[in-house]
C-alpha cells in the first residue's frame, strides 16, 4: 500500500503541531498559506526528504509562498495537488536555489499543481527514468521578461518521459523542454508567451502531439547543439499540433543562444536527422511557419565536438495545413535582414539548402533527404545559404517525395492505447 501524506494548513484554530499531523481535507488552503507559509515550506521539504518509495505527497488547495528550492532525491514518489489553478507554489521573492523544484529520482510523478515565479527553472528533473509530469502549470506571472527563469518544465538526461496536459507561460528560454533524453511523449500541452514554446534538444525518439504553441517567439523546436555531453538526437515526430502566431518579441538574455531564435518561427528543425512533421495546423508565424536549417555557431568559431553533426537530413513534412507565414521576418537578426534584401518575400517553409558534404565533396540536394508534400498552398524558399543566396529556389517540386514513417513512441508510464497516434 502506498504511503500517503496530506498537507493541510488551513485549520486555523489548531496548533502548528496539529497541522503537521494533518486535519480535514476540506480545508481552505489560501487562508492557511497566509497564516503560516514558513511552516508549509518546512513541512513539505521534510516530507520530501523523509519520503519512502511508494509515498504519495498530497498538497491542499491554496497559494503557498516559498523562498528556496524544494528538492526530492527518493525514487517512486508522487507529488499531487488539487489542480493546476488550485494548488499554487509561489516562489515570488525566492532567495535561495536555482530552481523552484529540483528532482533527482526515478519513477517520479507530479500532477495537479502550479509553480509560479521561480528565480531560475520552475521544475527541473535530472537523470531520471519513468518521469510523469501531468496537469502542471509553470508561469512567470508578470509576463515575458528577460529576468524570468529560463526553463519552465525541464527534464534533462532522462529516459521514458511523459509530459501531458500541462501549461508553460513566460519562460525566458523554453516553456516545455526535454533535453539529452530518450523515449519521450509530450502531448496535449499549452505553451504561450515563452521564447521557445516547446523544445526537443539532443533527444532521441520523441512524439510531440496535440499541443498548442501560440504567442511564443517560436513554437516547437527540434534540434541538436554541439556543446552538450549527449549527442545524436533523432527520430522526432511532430503531429496534430496547433502552432499559431508565435510572434512575441524574443526576450531572452542576449548572452543565451536562444536569443538568436527568430521571432515569428512556427517550427524550427535544426542540425537533426529523422524528423517527421505532419497533420499540424501551422499559421501566421511572421518569419516562417517552418524553418529548416544547418547550425552555424553564432560567434563564427569552429565546432570543436567531433561527435556533432551540424546538418539536417531525413526530414519529412507532409499533410499539414500551412498558411500566412513569412509576412514580417525578424530583421533584428543580421542574416535575416541580409536575406530579405535579396529575397524580398519570405515563405511559409524556409530552407537554407545546405547539404552535408560526402567524402569531402559537395553533395547533391537530394542527399539531404528533405521531402515536402501535401501541404496545401504553402509557399517555399530554398535561399541557398552556402552560396550567398545566389541560386534561390521557390518551387518545391524538387522536394516532392516521401520517406518511411517514423515509429510511434510507447512508454511504460503512458499507456499503450494513448502512446501512438499518427497517420
PyMOL commands that set and color helices and strands:
alter all, ss='L'
color gray80, all
select helices_A, chain A and resi 16-21+29-35+37-50+257-260+334-343+365-368+385-387+396-399+416-419
alter helices_A, ss='H'
color red, helices_A
select strands_A, chain A and resi 4-7+56-59+62-65+68-72+78-80+87-90+96-103+108-116+121-126+129-139+151-156+159-164+167-169+174-179+182-187+190-192+196-201+204-209+212-214+218-223+234-239+242-244+265-270+273-278+281-283+288-293+313-318+321-323+349-351+370-373+380-382
alter strands_A, ss='S'
color yellow, strands_A
deselect
rebuild
show_as cartoon
